[in-house]
Amino acid sequence: MDVQRMKARELATRGRCVRNADGTWTVFSLNSGNKYRVTLNAGCGNNLAPKHSCTCPHFEIVQGNCKHIRAVIAVLAQDDSDRDLGREPRERIAEGEPIRYPRPTYRQPDWAAYNLGQTTERDHLQRLLADLCSTIPEPPRKSGRGRKSVPIATAIFSAVYKVYVGLSARRGTCDLEECHRRGHIAFPPHFNSVLKTLDDAATTPILYELIRVSALPVKEIETKFGPDGTGFCTNTYTRWLDVKYGHVKQEIKWVKLHASVGLSTNIISAALILEKDTNDGPQLPHLMKETAKGFTVEECCSDKAYTSRENFAAVDALGGQLYSAFKTNTTGSVGGLFEKAYLMFRLNKDEYLKHYHQRSNAESTFSALKRKLGEAVKSKTDTAQRNEVLAKVLAYNLTVLVAVYHELGIAAEFAPAACTLNEEPAHILRFPAS
C-alpha cells in the first residue's frame, strides 16, 4: 500500500471528511488546521465528463486523485457501522457528525503454547542443535604430532550456542560445561577454540548447509517464500583521509544478509552473505534454487528490487509464480513472463496485491531475528563477522522449530540414524503422540 492511500484511509477513519450542503466535501488536515474542498463527479468514469477535483496543492502535481479525494471515496464506501445506527452515511455526514469506524482486530496467538515455547526454548534448542551438528562429517585428522583438534560437531555447536546466548566466549564457558553435562558435546572447548571456529573460513559453508537443513522440518507447510536483505552493524570502522578537508573520516562497517523467508512460519530457508553494497535483485535465483532443494516453491513475493525478467524466469523454472512490485514507469514491453505478470497486475490488481503483500512477513522475520539475537555483531574480522551472522540465522531457525513444535505439534529429528549432511535425513518430519 502506498503512502497516499494509507493517509487517505487515516483521514476517512478519523472522521476528517465532512459533506457540505452544496454536495461538496471539506477534508480537514491531520497535522494542521488546513482544510480542502473536494468535488466528486458522478460521471468521472466517462471520458467526456470532468474528473474529481480538490483544492489541495498536491492535486495539481499528480493530476489525479489525491489523498483527500481517496478519503472521501472511502467514507462513501464504508457504511457497515452506520447501518447499526439506523441512518445512512450521507445523512450522518450532512449533519456534520464525524464517522468513526471500529478498529481492526487481529488473530491472537495461542498464548499457552507460546508461553511454553518461550520458557522451554533453551532446553529444546540445545537438543536440536546437538542433533543437527551430529550430522556433520568429521574430517580426517592431520598426520604428525600435535594436540588433538576439537571435534567439528563440538566446535560448531559451541560457536552457534555462544552466539545464541549472547555472552562473550569467556563468560559463556559455564554454559558449554552445562551442555557437556547434558551430553550435547564431547567436552567444553577452550574459549579460544570457539573464537577460532568463528574466524575460520571453512565454517562458512557448513553454516550455510546447516541453515538449509534446519528449515526442512516445516517443508510440508511452507510453499510461499519472500526474498529480502538486511544489514547487521559491527563495532569496526572504515577510515579514510579526506583530501578536500584534510582530516580523517570514518564509516561504520556492516554485514549484509540476503535470505529467503518462509511466509507461513517465518523460517529462513536459505541465506547468503556478500559485500555490503551488493544489490538484492541478482541474488533471488540462488536463494530460490537453494530453497527448492528441500521445499516446493509455489509462490515468491518480493519488492521492487527483485523485479526483473531473469527473476521471473528463475522462479518459473522452479514451478512457482513470482509476485513482485512494479515501478511506476514499467510498461511490460520486455515481453515473456515479465509482461504476463505485469498484465496480471494491471487487470486484476487487488488479487495480485493480496499475494504481493505477504512479503511483509520477511520484514517481520528480520525484526524478530534482530530483537531476539541482536542487531549487531561482536566479531572483529570479516570472516568472523559473516559466520556470526550465519550463526544468528541458524539459532533463529531453531527457535522457530521450538515454536512450531508447541503450536503445531511438529517435532524435528535431524539425526534419527547415522547420517551426514551428504545424505538427506530419512525422517525429517514427525508428529508426536502427545
Protein Blocks (a to p, Z undefined) as FASTA:
>chain_A
ZZklmmmmmmmmnopaccdfkopacdddfkbcbdcdddddfklmpmkbccdddfbfklmm
nopadfklmmmmmmmmpmklmmmnopafklmmmnopacdddddddddddfklmmmmmmmm
mmmmmmmmmmmmmmpccddddededdddddfklmmmmmmmmmmnopafklmmmmmmmmmm
nopafbdcdfklmmmmmmpmklmmmmmmmmmmmmmmmmmmgcbdcddddddddfbdcddd
dfklopacdddddddddddddfklopafbdcdddfklcfklmmmmmmmmmmmmpccfbdc
ddfklgcfklmmmmmmnopacdddddfkbgolngpjllmmmmmmmmmmmlmmmmmmmmmm
mmmmmmmmmmmnopadfbfblmlmmmmmmmmmmmmmmmmmmmmmmmnopacdfblbccdf
kbccfblcdcdfZZ
